């Protein structure tokens, strides 16, 4: 595969730019970043990536709904990482047709382009824990700062029933199942990662998505944080370099991984509630952080922790970056780029 191109849709996004950097440094293949640059901040990621002067970097400005352009990009590729997406539940509620077009139709166009032009390529897809819905049946108890699972203490496994809740859950879930079925029906080497809370450098978090970076940015700028719900909801945090290691593990063991779906997150040991993250940031930054409470948002899970057992057993992967180390690293990156971030998040 070394001589074949590598395509990353959504490659200027936060995960995409970190993945591109890793591949450009370790591989001789041409890495194609395909992105429509619609999300705030991603043009800065692309500019940064270009500034590194990689000789094997190519950029194509394109939308995943542009089938003709996708086919041109896919030709000659040995790996396709489909990261492009509409990523916010709130935006999906406001415009479900746009959300479906990007997430569901867009994924189908990428799959078809690969099937017709590069059927031997490895196809890695970034799905989401939102395909499991609100998870109201999970048995919880309420602690002082968090909700606690009283059963399934390792978290949610791939055996959990699908229960799309919100247009975003529906569109990503549709894509998730199409990707799996393109292995079963057409024999494509597809792998689905149902991702929990991914965070790290080059993330321009906002109120709708990327909450860890968003909380850090608000705190550094001395602005009040809005908490939707009671702040005790739990997420397991995974630093982006660990996610990229998992992609690499799937690539190396593709005969085992093809056709599979994996839950991936930081696991129980890397879980924080919103209130706990604020307390950690107060201590790290040595400053007060203001916050208010608002209504719960539709489909918000009180607890999501990824049970990574299948991933560890089949691909030998487990998280290596602790939540404390990863968040400190992200704080440093945001501090060093605060002027750019202020322009991106102005107002």
LINURVEN-V978933 format. One record per residue. N is the residue number from 0. PHI is phi as a letter, one per 20 degrees, with the letter a starting at -180 (999 if undefined). PSI is psi in whole degrees, -180 to 180 (NA if undefined). OMEGA is omega in degrees with one decimal (* if undefined). Layout:
BEGIN
n: (N | N)
phi: (PHI | PHI)
psi: (PSI | PSI)
omega: (OMEGA | OMEGA)
END
This chain:
BEGIN
n: (0 | 1 | 2 | 3 | 4 | 5 | 6 | 7 | 8 | 9 | 10 | 11 | 12 | 13 | 14 | 15 | 16 | 17 | 18 | 19 | 20 | 21 | 22 | 23 | 24 | 25 | 26 | 27 | 28 | 29 | 30 | 31 | 32 | 33 | 34 | 35 | 36 | 37 | 38 | 39 | 40 | 41 | 42 | 43 | 44 | 45 | 46 | 47 | 48 | 49 | 50 | 51 | 52 | 53 | 54 | 55 | 56 | 57 | 58 | 59 | 60 | 61 | 62 | 63 | 64 | 65 | 66 | 67 | 68 | 69 | 70 | 71 | 72 | 73 | 74 | 75 | 76 | 77 | 78 | 79 | 80 | 81 | 82 | 83 | 84 | 85 | 86 | 87 | 88 | 89 | 90 | 91 | 92 | 93 | 94 | 95 | 96 | 97 | 98 | 99 | 100 | 101 | 102 | 103 | 104 | 105 | 106 | 107 | 108 | 109 | 110 | 111 | 112 | 113 | 114 | 115 | 116 | 117 | 118 | 119 | 120 | 121 | 122 | 123 | 124 | 125 | 126 | 127 | 128 | 129 | 130 | 131 | 132 | 133 | 134 | 135 | 136 | 137 | 138 | 139 | 140 | 141 | 142 | 143 | 144 | 145 | 146 | 147 | 148 | 149 | 150 | 151 | 152 | 153 | 154 | 155 | 156 | 157 | 158 | 159 | 160 | 161 | 162 | 163 | 164 | 165 | 166 | 167 | 168 | 169 | 170 | 171 | 172 | 173 | 174 | 175 | 176 | 177 | 178 | 179 | 180 | 181 | 182 | 183 | 184 | 185 | 186 | 187 | 188 | 189 | 190 | 191 | 192 | 193 | 194 | 195 | 196 | 197 | 198 | 199 | 200 | 201 | 202 | 203 | 204 | 205 | 206 | 207 | 208 | 209 | 210 | 211 | 212 | 213 | 214 | 215 | 216 | 217 | 218 | 219 | 220 | 221 | 222 | 223 | 224 | 225 | 226 | 227 | 228 | 229 | 230 | 231 | 232 | 233 | 234 | 235 | 236 | 237 | 238 | 239 | 240 | 241 | 242 | 243 | 244 | 245 | 246 | 247 | 248 | 249 | 250 | 251 | 252 | 253 | 254 | 255 | 256 | 257 | 258 | 259 | 260 | 261 | 262 | 263 | 264 | 265 | 266 | 267 | 268 | 269 | 270 | 271 | 272 | 273 | 274 | 275 | 276 | 277 | 278 | 279 | 280 | 281 | 282 | 283 | 284 | 285 | 286 | 287 | 288 | 289 | 290 | 291 | 292 | 293 | 294 | 295 | 296 | 297 | 298 | 299 | 300 | 301 | 302 | 303 | 304 | 305 | 306 | 307 | 308 | 309 | 310 | 311 | 312 | 313 | 314 | 315 | 316 | 317 | 318 | 319 | 320 | 321 | 322 | 323 | 324 | 325 | 326 | 327 | 328 | 329 | 330 | 331 | 332 | 333 | 334 | 335 | 336 | 337 | 338 | 339 | 340 | 341 | 342 | 343 | 344 | 345 | 346)
phi: (999 | g | e | e | f | c | d | c | f | m | f | e | f | f | f | g | f | f | f | g | g | f | f | f | e | d | c | e | f | f | d | d | e | d | b | e | l | e | e | g | n | f | f | f | f | f | f | f | f | f | f | f | m | f | f | d | e | c | d | c | e | a | d | f | e | e | f | f | f | f | f | f | f | f | g | n | e | e | b | c | d | e | d | f | a | e | d | d | g | f | f | f | f | f | b | f | f | f | g | f | g | f | e | e | f | g | f | f | f | f | g | f | f | f | g | e | d | b | f | e | f | f | d | d | c | e | e | b | f | f | f | e | m | e | l | f | f | f | e | c | c | e | e | f | c | b | e | c | f | e | c | l | f | f | o | e | e | f | f | f | f | f | b | g | c | o | g | f | g | f | f | f | f | f | f | g | f | f | f | f | f | f | f | f | e | d | m | f | e | e | c | d | d | e | e | e | e | e | b | q | f | m | e | e | f | c | f | e | a | n | f | f | f | f | f | f | f | g | f | f | e | m | d | f | e | e | d | e | n | d | n | e | f | d | c | e | d | c | f | g | f | f | f | f | f | f | g | f | f | f | f | f | d | f | f | e | e | f | n | e | c | c | f | b | a | f | m | g | f | d | e | c | e | g | f | f | f | f | f | f | f | g | f | f | e | l | b | f | c | e | b | c | d | c | f | g | e | f | m | f | e | f | c | c | c | e | e | e | g | f | f | f | f | e | d | m | d | b | f | c | d | f | g | f | f | f | f | f | f | f | g | f | f | f | g | f | c | f | f | f | f | f | f | f | d | g | n)
psi: (-11 | -33 | -2 | 150 | 158 | 127 | 132 | 107 | 142 | 29 | -12 | -4 | 177 | -47 | -42 | -43 | -34 | -40 | -45 | -46 | -46 | -45 | -40 | -32 | -29 | -16 | 157 | -9 | 155 | 130 | 119 | 117 | 117 | 117 | 145 | 0 | 33 | -25 | 139 | 133 | -23 | -27 | -30 | -38 | -44 | -43 | -43 | -45 | -43 | -33 | -17 | -9 | 39 | 131 | -21 | 24 | 133 | 137 | 134 | 121 | 113 | 159 | 147 | -9 | -1 | 88 | -39 | -46 | -36 | -44 | -39 | -39 | -36 | -29 | 127 | 12 | 139 | -16 | 138 | 123 | 109 | 96 | -18 | 133 | 160 | 124 | 0 | 130 | -44 | -43 | -35 | -34 | -39 | -36 | 78 | -27 | -45 | -44 | -46 | -41 | -44 | -51 | -43 | -57 | -42 | -44 | -40 | -40 | -42 | -45 | -45 | -40 | -42 | -45 | -40 | -30 | -27 | 61 | -15 | -2 | 149 | 132 | 110 | 129 | 135 | 101 | -162 | 154 | -13 | -12 | -14 | -1 | -154 | -16 | 42 | -21 | -14 | 136 | 122 | 157 | 153 | 119 | -172 | -39 | -3 | 160 | 143 | 131 | 127 | -16 | 173 | 52 | -19 | -16 | -160 | 126 | 176 | -13 | -12 | 138 | 143 | 140 | 73 | 130 | 114 | 150 | -36 | -46 | -40 | -45 | -43 | -36 | -38 | -48 | -44 | -48 | -35 | -44 | -45 | -42 | -24 | -20 | -48 | -37 | -42 | -7 | 15 | 148 | 74 | 146 | 131 | 128 | 113 | 100 | 140 | -143 | 106 | 136 | 163 | -174 | 150 | 17 | 116 | 78 | 149 | -176 | -26 | -22 | 142 | 52 | -31 | -50 | -39 | -44 | -40 | -45 | -49 | -43 | -45 | -34 | -1 | 30 | 150 | 139 | 134 | 124 | 123 | 119 | -155 | 0 | -2 | -2 | 141 | 138 | 144 | 132 | 134 | 122 | 142 | -30 | -32 | -37 | -45 | -35 | -37 | -40 | -43 | -38 | -40 | -39 | -45 | -34 | 43 | -29 | -30 | -38 | -25 | 137 | -2 | 160 | 133 | 130 | 141 | 130 | -173 | -14 | 175 | -34 | -16 | 32 | 141 | 143 | 167 | -44 | -38 | -37 | -43 | -43 | -40 | -43 | -39 | -45 | -45 | -42 | -10 | 50 | 157 | 146 | 123 | 142 | 153 | 162 | 146 | -180 | 151 | 149 | 154 | 132 | 6 | 127 | 134 | -34 | 129 | 117 | 130 | 127 | 109 | 14 | -47 | -43 | -42 | -44 | -44 | -35 | -2 | 26 | 142 | 158 | 146 | -19 | 117 | 155 | -37 | -47 | -45 | -41 | -39 | -41 | -42 | -39 | -45 | -43 | -42 | -42 | -41 | -17 | 22 | -32 | -42 | -44 | -38 | -39 | -39 | -40 | 25 | 142 | NA)
omega: (-173.0 | -175.8 | 179.6 | 179.3 | 175.6 | -179.9 | 173.6 | 173.2 | -172.5 | -172.1 | 176.4 | 175.5 | -174.0 | 176.7 | -177.3 | -177.1 | 175.4 | 176.6 | 179.8 | 179.5 | -179.8 | -179.1 | -179.4 | -179.0 | -172.6 | -172.1 | 178.1 | -177.5 | 171.3 | 178.8 | -178.2 | 174.5 | -177.8 | -173.8 | 176.5 | 175.8 | -177.1 | -177.8 | 179.4 | 175.8 | -173.1 | 176.8 | 175.2 | 175.9 | 179.4 | 178.5 | 178.7 | -178.7 | 178.7 | -177.8 | 179.5 | 174.7 | 175.4 | -178.0 | -175.7 | 177.9 | 173.5 | 178.0 | 172.6 | 174.4 | -176.7 | 180.0 | -179.8 | 175.1 | 177.8 | -172.3 | -179.2 | -179.3 | 177.8 | -178.7 | 177.1 | -178.1 | -174.1 | -175.5 | 176.9 | -178.2 | 174.6 | 177.6 | 175.0 | 176.4 | -176.9 | -177.9 | -175.1 | -177.9 | 161.2 | -162.9 | -173.5 | 175.4 | -177.1 | 179.2 | 179.4 | 178.0 | -179.8 | -176.6 | -176.3 | -179.6 | 176.1 | 179.8 | -179.5 | -179.3 | -178.5 | -169.9 | -176.5 | 179.4 | -179.6 | 178.7 | 179.7 | 177.4 | 179.3 | 178.4 | -179.1 | 178.4 | 178.2 | -179.1 | -174.6 | -171.5 | 178.5 | -172.5 | 178.6 | -176.0 | 168.7 | -175.3 | -179.8 | -174.2 | 177.4 | 174.2 | -169.9 | 175.2 | -179.7 | 176.6 | 179.1 | 176.8 | -171.4 | 177.5 | -177.1 | -177.5 | -179.7 | -179.8 | -175.6 | 163.5 | -176.1 | 176.1 | -177.6 | -176.2 | -175.8 | 167.1 | -174.3 | 174.8 | 177.2 | 171.5 | 179.4 | -172.8 | 173.6 | 179.5 | -173.9 | 179.6 | 179.7 | 178.6 | 178.8 | 179.9 | 174.0 | -178.8 | -174.9 | -180.0 | -174.7 | 176.5 | 177.7 | 177.2 | -180.0 | -176.4 | 178.4 | 177.9 | 175.9 | 179.1 | 179.1 | -177.1 | 174.4 | -178.5 | 178.9 | -175.4 | 176.8 | 168.9 | -174.3 | -175.2 | -173.0 | 177.8 | 175.7 | -179.5 | -175.1 | 174.3 | 179.2 | 172.9 | 175.1 | -167.5 | 172.6 | -173.2 | 179.2 | -179.3 | 176.5 | -177.3 | -179.0 | 177.3 | 176.6 | -174.2 | 173.6 | -173.7 | -176.2 | -174.4 | -177.9 | -168.5 | -179.9 | 177.6 | 179.7 | 179.6 | 179.7 | -179.6 | 179.3 | -178.6 | -179.8 | -178.8 | 178.7 | -179.5 | -177.3 | 178.0 | 172.3 | 175.6 | 178.6 | -171.9 | -175.9 | 177.1 | -178.8 | 179.8 | -171.0 | 171.3 | 173.4 | -171.9 | 178.0 | 179.0 | -168.2 | 179.5 | 176.3 | 176.0 | -178.8 | 174.3 | 178.9 | 175.7 | 179.7 | 178.5 | 178.2 | 179.6 | -178.4 | -177.1 | -172.6 | 178.0 | 176.0 | -170.9 | -173.4 | -178.2 | -175.5 | 174.1 | -179.9 | 165.7 | 179.8 | 176.7 | -178.9 | -177.9 | -174.0 | -176.7 | -179.6 | -179.2 | 175.7 | 163.7 | 178.3 | 179.5 | -179.9 | 176.3 | 178.2 | 178.6 | 178.7 | 179.9 | 176.5 | -178.5 | -178.2 | -174.7 | -179.6 | 179.0 | 176.0 | 179.3 | -179.9 | 175.9 | 177.9 | 177.5 | 177.5 | -178.6 | 172.7 | 177.9 | -174.1 | 175.7 | -176.9 | -179.3 | 176.9 | 175.9 | 161.4 | 171.4 | -178.8 | 171.0 | -174.0 | -173.3 | -177.5 | -179.6 | 179.7 | -176.7 | -173.1 | -174.9 | 177.3 | -176.2 | 167.2 | -178.2 | 179.8 | -177.4 | -179.9 | -179.9 | -179.5 | -179.9 | -178.2 | -179.7 | 176.6 | 178.9 | 179.6 | 175.9 | 179.7 | 179.7 | -179.6 | 177.2 | -178.2 | -176.8 | -171.2 | 179.9 | 176.6 | -178.3 | 178.3 | 178.8 | 179.9 | -175.2 | -175.6 | -177.9 | *)
END
